[in-house]
Amino acid sequence: MTAVRRRVVVRGRVQGVWFRASVAREAEARGVHGFARNQRDGSVLVELEGGPAEVDAVVAWCRIGPPRAEVTAVEVTDIATTGGRGFRSR
């Protein structure tokens, strides 16, 4: 299986609504590695690495987010894989 890595910027009401912890749970459940962190502009930056179908499933989840989130935009960029392990919420 060839791994893919995607950078996802999620905008809207995504800070203070458990977005990072929820995306970490979604990623870990699918064996996807990476991290999520709040950005100064109010967005959440997520980097995901793993199998294409698993990463795409987490990206699709990011378009909705946890119950209290209000996602208004999602930007997805393919980036080079790093072979990282685990998922961190920064």
Steps between C-alpha positions, in 0.01 A plus 500: 500500500628844410452760771376851431535815709255788488501841666149610592406850615155509659326836542187608685415451865759228552691613809359444847264226375724192553596489130864398558415225748220373277711491184773319695246235603376466139855471365614249760193283437605475135875457561578846359803688634563874527398793715242774554569846635319829543617788283507865600239587235241275669540206261624151583794354306489121462764283334401142423713210375393146423318293242311706241154372598564552873640852453207589271256378765656732761501791252127435438442504878685835520240650264239440772696493826369428849144598600581853626718596203380710207735424210482765227800406284753221461820533295684178415854484363704187423846513660802269523471203735724491806442153639385644833323288758216579738272802511565812708272785596716809544 
